[in-house]
Amino acid sequence: MDGQDQGVVLKHGDGPDRCDQRGARDVWVYESGGTYYMHYDGAGPTGWLACLATSPDLVHWTKKGPVLDLGKPGERDSASASYGVTYFDGKTWHMFYLGAPSATGKPDCIPQFPYLTMKARSDSPGGPWVKQKDVTPFRPKPGTYYGATASPGHVVKSGDEYLMFFSASMKRTIGIARTKDLDGPWAIDPAPIVPAAEQIENSSLYYEQANKTWFLFTNHVGLAGGEYTDAVWVYWTKNLDKWDAASKAIVLDGKNCKWSRRCIGLPSVVKAGNRLAVVYDAPGGDSTSHMDRDIGLAWLELPLSPPRQ
């Protein structure tokens, strides 16, 4: 499923208060009232924080700075409060974000396991966001496929419950967590949606009404010369509870990305007119570094159809 790459649309380094001086990555894009909002991980002087940028067209972005701050020493987000996934229930904006209690040393401050799902809320899409420290959606559980990481992913409403397609590891995969209360606990399915050997993490879903198909965009983690994210993949299904690892395609990798030949970061997709925007991060060139990443944009024509297998 060949994404048409537009190239870099947001460069790191000039965010308010040096919030992204060391990189911009791990995007979550959503639309409200004709404005596009982007949460991205800004690598700043004290750690990685969820930062906000806004745009009228997904190409020209205005940086607003961090929307979360680090937790106090000993708190679960004391080393990182990043990757802010949002869901609007018709009244309240909910954010599920990645908290990490430890990180590598300065200046990189790369979050380290465990990656935890934490909660904040707001009355508007642009914040301000108030952390809900008393809400624990779910946690990693030793001996399971989410033993080291249970970090946030796309939330969709299905019937009378909410489904979150969250990231799990040690071997990387996507699982489903379920709840009927966005401010309550979530129950995690006993098995992931595809085998852990798929080596995927993070999720962004799109529903194609024309053929009643769900498309889940995710990041493949390559193992050549060490772990690093090497492509955006997509899986498809007509049933959110049943996924087939064989029903997948490459959307973006070093072959069709104009500016990053080896490393492609996680995707966030959003509809824009008759196209689907695929927003992602990458370090550019032949780099596979976690640092000094910028934000890129690729496009898919709508309606989406599964490619022939």
Buried (B, 14 or more C-beta within 10 A) or exposed (E): BBBBBBEBBBBBEEBBEBBBBBBBBBBBBBBEEEEBBBBBBBBBEBBBBBBBBBBEEBBEBEBBBBBBBBBEEEBBBBBBBBBBBBBBEEEEBBBBBBBBBEBEEEEBBBBEBBBBBBBBBBEEBBBEBEBBEEBBBBEBEEEBBBBBBBBBBBBBEEEEEBBBBBBBBEBBBBBBBBBEEBEEEBEBBEEBBBEBEBBBBBBBBBEBEEEEBBBBBBBBBBEEEEEBBBBBBBBBBEEBEEBEEEBBBBBBBBEBBEEBBBBBBBBBBBEBEEEBBBBBBBBBEEBBEBBBBBBBBBBBEBEBBBEEE
